[in-house]
Amino acid sequence: MTELRKLGVQITSQPDGFVIDGRKSWRQPTEPLASHGDHRIGMMMAIAALRLAAPAELESAEAVNISYPTFFEDLARLSQGGVKMTTVLIKGLGLIGSSLALSIKQAHPTVHIIGIDRDDVSLSYARQQGMIDASGTDLAAVASDADVIILAGPVDVIVADLHRLAMMPLKAGVLVTDVGSTKQVVMHAALAIQQHGVTFIGGHPMAGSHKSGVTAGRANLFENAFYLLVPGRTNQAAVQRLQALLQATHVKWLTVTAIQHDRIVGQLSHLPHIVAAALVDQTQVALADSALGLRLAAGGFKSITRIASSDPTMWAAILMTNAELITNQLQDYIDQLLRIKTAIRVHDQATLYEFFATAKVTRDHLGPEQLGGLPNFYDLFLNVPDRVGALADVTQRLAQAQLSLVNIHILEIREEIDGVLQLTFSDLKTRTQASSLLADAGYQIVRRN
C-alpha cells in the first residue's frame, strides 16, 4: 500500500483485503520505489512503473531473483511488444556517456538504451558489458525511436547534432539534453529544436577522470558531484523527468544560467586545464637536458598537473566553444604571473608574502559553506606510513564501520617518509566517526577541514 500510494494511487484497507480506485494516470514518485526485499512487491512495482511518464528508481530490485531471475529481461521483451517502455539514446560512449548508461541501467533495468558512437570497438564493448541494448552509427536512423536523447560528445559535435535533430522527425514528448562543458553556444544551438516544440535541458555533470573512453566508464563516476542544469524556459516537470532518469548518479543538482555556467566553469575547470598542460610542457622543455628530468616529479607537481592527462581532442574543442571568456580569464592569470615575476626580480618580499598568504587563506577556506549553502564536504587529513598495505588498512577499517567516502587523495608521498592521506566525507557525523576510529587505530590526525 505504501508503495502504490507513492504513485498517487487511492487505496483503502479492508478487513479482508483492500480497495484500489482506478485512474487513467499516476503521479511521478518523488522518492524511490522499494521492494522491501519481497520479490512479489518488486515485480508488482516494476510493472506499475511502466505507466509512469518517466522512469522511477526501484530499490532492492534484485529481490525478484528469489523466484524469477529473468524477470527484468522478460519484462523488457514484453515491453517491446506493446507495453510502454522508455528508450534512451546516448550519442557518444566516452567516459561520460558510458557512465551515464551504466547508472541508468543500475536504477532502471527495463530502460532500452541505444548507443551511438563512431568507434565500432567502443560500441561492441558497450554491448558486451551490458551498458547498451542496441547500437548504431547514424543519428538519423534511430533518433525518432527515442524518448530521451543524451548528447555526450565534444561540444562542437553536440552543436552539430542539435542542428541535425532540428531537421529530423522526433517522437512527441521527446526530451533532449547534453553533457557539454560550455553552455552558451549549446543553448543557442538548441533553439533550432525548441522552435519545433522539442524540450531541451542543458546539462553538465561536474565529474570526470584523467582516464577516457568507454572502458573507463563506471556507474558511480558522478556520486556526490555537482550536476549543473540550464533549463532555460523548460518547465519543472521536464527537469524532474530528467532527474528521475539519472537519479542513480547520486549527484547534487544545481540550476544555473548559461552565462553563469560558462563563467564559473571557465575559471574553475577550463583555465586550470590550460595551466596544468602548460606547466607540463614547459617543464618537459626546461628539463630536456637533465638525465633525471621528470623522474623526480613527486606529490606537488603530480597533483597540480594531474588533469593534463585529459583527452586533448575534447579540450581543444572546449576552448574553441568558450574562447572569448577563457581568453579574458587567461589574460587575468597572465597579468598575475607578470606581477609576481616583477616582485621576484626586484626582491619585493612583502608582495611575495602577500601573494602566498592570500592564496593560503582562500585555499584553506574553500568549501561549500562559502558558496551560499551548497552541499558541504568534510575533509580529514592523516599521516600514513610508506609501507605495503597502509592505504588498504585505512579503507578496510572505514568499510567495516560502514563509513562512506566521497573521495580519497594521497598528498606529499615520497619514499621512506610518511605521506598525508586526505579523506573526504559527505557529512560531519561520518567525518567525526572516521576520525575517532582511525585515531583509536593509531593513526595521527593532521587536521580537519
Secondary structure, 3 states (H helix, E strand, C coil): CHHHHHCCCEEEEECCEEEEECCCCCCCCCCCEECCCCHHHHHHHHHHHHHCCCCCCEECHHHHHHCCCCHHHHHHHHHHCCCCCCEEEEECCCHHHHHHHHHHHHHCCCCEEEEECCCHHHHHHHHHCCCCCEEECCHHHHHHHCCEEEECCCHHHHHHHHHHHCCCCCCCCCEEEECCCCCHHHHHHHHHHHCCCCEEEEEEECCCCCCCCHHHCCCCCCCCCEEEEECCCCCHHHHHHHHHHCHHHCCEEEECCHHHHHHHHHHHHHHHHHHHHHHHHHHHHHCCCCCCHHHHCCHHHHHHHHHHHCCHHHHHHHHHHCHHHHHHHHHHHHHHHHHHHHHHHCCCHHHHHHHHHHHHHHHHCCCHHHCCCCCCCEEEEEEECCCCCHHHHHHHHHHHCCCCCCEEEEECCECCECEEEEEEECCHHHHHHHHHHHHHCCCCEEEEC
